[in-house]
């Protein structure tokens, strides 16, 4: 089998070519550019006129025969549509691979829209107290789900829905996240904080390979295969487009970060510039190292800074790889250090509202 990739220089075409090479499939690249810069990436290369050229059909038919092509891949929606009508006439035995690239381009949006619609319809069943703040509009909620879906990470949709509701009834203050990694939940927190005018987001994460060790064989095995430095670069790439002075980070372990936060009211980094903080926390999201001692240390270092009416979110309260977050959260609840107005489990996290 021989696959024709046309136009061969598109990013999606290059990625597909790489897959074919791994599978040792015979491929031919083709382009309508006389000096296509991607030509050197293909062992076999052909020129084809643009699909609106009157000679295109003849040239395509000759190429298919000359190279014994059995299937065609294109990432261009216009070319795909032309080939869909043309191939059955020119070469009935040659297959056009996949669905329309236009549908493929919209697949992620459509999938996120379905999720957003389902969540939107079920938001009133959470049982949370009524808020004086109006909910964000449906388009804004759709945007939240879509953009969060693009960022890799483990924050599920149910948790996203609950976060979107508690931010409606959260007093003004800083949002602090312990453990941000690639930035998925950080984006969600920053987006909601801006929607409901709560405050600025501070992400505290050492992005250090040494701090990934959690004494669980499966988790540590995965951690050994990823790069904390790369994760930090991914975080920057994911969050910078959404920052307007409202997001910043401390590349420190949690306890050291808490000490720094207590001393200073501004954070300055090359990536995000200077961000001002109040020094009091409206939402504390704890999602760092999941060992019991680490979660307990995070809680001890930060929880007293959460203002009355604010929230502490213990992520992975029910975690299949250990009970560190649950033990630390239960210990906090039992300590009586603060009055608790509500506590509930949803979306994998324990949501705790402190004070009046």
N, C-alpha and C positions, 0 to 999 in steps of 0.2 A: 504494500500500500504506500502511495506517495501523497503527501499533503501539500497543497498549494496554500501559502499564507500571503494574503493580499488585502490591503497594502501592508507590506512587511515591516514598516518602520514604526507603527503605532506602539505605544507602551504595552497595551494588552497583547498585541501580536508578538512582541519580543518575549513576553512572559510565556505565551503559548509555545513559541519556538523552543524555549528552554525546557518545557515539559516534554516536547517531542524528542529532543536530544536525549533526555534522561531515559525515555522509553525506546530509544534507538529507532525511531520512525524516520523514514525517508521524507525530507521536506525540500520544498522549493520556495524561495522568497521572491516576491515580485512587487514592483512599485511603478507608479506613473511619474516619479521624479527621475530625471536623467542622472543626477548625481546624489542619490539618496545616501545619507551618511551611515545608514544601517547596513549597507550592502556587504561590508566586510564580515558581518556577523553570520552570514549564510554561506554555506559551501556551494549551493546552486542558486543562481540568481537569474531572473528574467525581467524584461521590461514589458509593461502593459500600458496602453493609452488610458486616459481617464474614461470612466464608465459612460460619460456623455459624448464621447468621441464616436463618430460613425464607424470607425475601424475597430472599436473595442470588441465586438462580438467575434469578428474574424480572428483578431489577434488572440483572444482567449481560447477559441476553439483550437487554433494551431498549437498553443502552449500546452493545453490539456493532452493533446495527442502526442506531442513531441516528448513530453516529460512523463507520460503514462500516469497522469494524475487521477487518483481515485476519490479524493475528497478535498474540499476547499474550506478554509477557515478565514473569516474576516471579522475584524473588530469595528469596522466602519458601518454604521446603520444604513447609509445610502447605498453603499456597495452591496451590502447584504440583501437589501430589497431588490436591487437590480438583478443580482444573481439568482434570487429565488424565482424570478420569472424567466430568466434566460437559460439557466442550466438544464431544465427539463427539455428544452428545445435543442440546445447545442450538444449536450452530453447527458442523456438520461441516466446513465449508470454512475455518474459522478455525484457524490453527496455533498450537500451544503451543511456544514456542521453547526449544531447549536440552534438557539433561538435568536430572534432579532437582537442585535447589540443594544438597540434602544430599550427593549424590555429588560435586558440585563442591567443596563445603567440605572433603570428605575426600580429594580428589584429590591434593593436595600431600602429605598424610600417607602415603597409600598408595604414592605414587611413591617417597618417601624410604624407606619400609619395604622396598620391593623392593630398592633400592640397598643398604640396610643388611644385608639378608639375604644378598645376593650377596657383599658384602665380608666378612661374618662367616664365610662358608663358605670363603673363600680366604685367610684371614689366616695360616694355617700355611705357606703357600707363599712367604713373603717371604724365608726363609732367614736370619732374624735369630737371634742367640744366645738361648738360653733365659733367662728372667728369673725371679728369685725372687719377684717381685710377681705375684699373680694378676690375670688380665685383668678389666677391668670387666665387669659382667653384660651380657647381651644387651639388656635394656631401656635401660640407660644408654648403650650404643652406639647403639641406635636413636634415642635422644634427641639424641645428638651429631649424627648425620646430619641429622635433621629440623630442628633449630634452625640448624645451619650452612646448610642449603639455603634457609632463609628470608632470610638475609643476603646481599645482592648481593656479588659478588666473583669471583675467578678461581681459588681454591683447589679443585683437583679432588678427586674422591672417593678415588682411589688414594693421593694424597698424604696425605689425611686418615687413611686406614688405616695408612700407614707411621708417621705421627706418633703415632697411638694405640698403636703397638707400641714405638716407641723410648722413649716416656715411661715404659713399664714398667721400663726398665732405665737410668733416668737418675738420677744422684745429686741430692741436694737442692741447690737454688740458685735464683737468679732466672731468669726467662724474659724475654728481651729481643727485641722485634720492631722491626726497622728498616723503616719503611714500613707503615702500617696502613690508611690510606685509609678505606674504609667499615667495616672491622672484622671481616670474615669470618674470616680466619685468626687474628686476635686472639681471637675467641670460641673457636675450636678450641683454641688454645694454653692459654687460661685454663681451659677446661673440663677438658682433660686434666691440667693441672697440679694442679687440685683433686682430680680422681679419684685421682691417684697421689701426692698429697701431696708435690709437688716444690717449689713455691715460688710467688711472686707474679709477675705479668706487668707489664712496663713497655713501653709502646708509644712509640716515638720517631718522630715525623713532623712536619715543619714545616707541613703542610697549607697550602702556599703555591703559588700559580699559577706563580711564577717557578721553583720547584724541580721543576716537572713537565717542563721542556724536556729532551729527550733526543737531539736532533739526528737523529731519524728522522721523515721526513715524515709517515707515516701516524699514528704515535703522537702526534706533536706536534699534528697536525690534530685528533685526538680530544681531546687535553688542552685545546686552546683552546675546546672546546665544553662543558667541565665546570667546575664551581666548586670550588676547594679548600676554601673556607669552608663551602660546603654539605656537602662530603664530611666535614668535621670534625663538623658537626652530625649527620649521618647516623651517624658513628662513635659519638658520644655516645648517640644514641637506641638503637643496636644493643647497646652494651656495658653501659650502666647497669643494665638489669634483671638482669644476671648478676654484678654487682659486690657484694662484701661485704668491702671493704677489701683485696681481692687483685688489683685492677687499677688502673693509673693511666697517665698519659701525660706526656711532655715534648713540647711543641709547639716543637721545635727541629730544625734540620738535624742529621744523624746525628753528625758530628764534634763539634759543640757539645754535643749531648746526651751524648756519651761523656764529655766533660770535666765536665759537670754531675753525671753518675752517679758519677764517680770522687771527687767532692768530698763528696757528700751521700748519706745512707742513707735519706732519706725524700723522698717527693714528695707535694705537696699541691695539689689542684685543686678548684675549685668543684663539678665534676661527680662526683668520686670520693672526695673527702675526703683523708685522709692514709694513705699506703701505705708500709710499711717494706720495705726491701730489704737483702740480705746484702752486696752489692757483689761477688759472684762469680756467674758465669752458668752455669746448667745447660744451657739451650738458647738459642742465638742464631739468630734467623730473619732472614735478610738479604733484603729485598724492597723496597728503596727505588728511587731513580733507577737505571736499568739501564745507563747509560753505563759503560764500562770503568773510567774514572778514579773515578767515584762509587762503584762496588761495591768497588773496590780500597781506596778511602779508608774505606769502612764497615768492611771487613775489618781494616784496619790499626788503626782506632780501637777496635775491640771484641774481636777474636779472642783477645787475650792474657788477657782476663778470663774466658774459658771454662775451667772447672775440669776436671781430669783425669776422663775418663769422660763428659764432657759432649758436646754435639752442636752443630755449626754446619750450618745448612740454607741452602744457596744456592738461592733460588727462581729459576725460569725459567732453569735451567742450559742447557737447550736452548730457545732463544727465537727465534721466527720473524722478529723485527724487529731482531735484532742479536746479537752474541756477547759483549757486555760482561760479563754474569754468568759465562759459561763461562771467558773469559780471566782474570777476577779469581780465580775458584775454582781454576783450574788453576795460576795463579801462586802461590796460597797453598799448594797441595799441593806444588809444586816447591820452595818456599822453604826447607822443612825447619825452619821456625820452631817447629813442634811435632811430636811423634811422632803418627802417625795409626794408630789401631788398626783402622779400617774406613772405607771410602768406597764409596758405591753411588748409582746414579741410579734414581729411581722417581717417578712422579707429576709429572714435569716439574722436579723439584728434585734437587740433589746433596746427599746426607746424609753428613756427615763427622764421625766420632767421634775426638776428640782425646785424647791421653794414654793412660795404662794402662787 
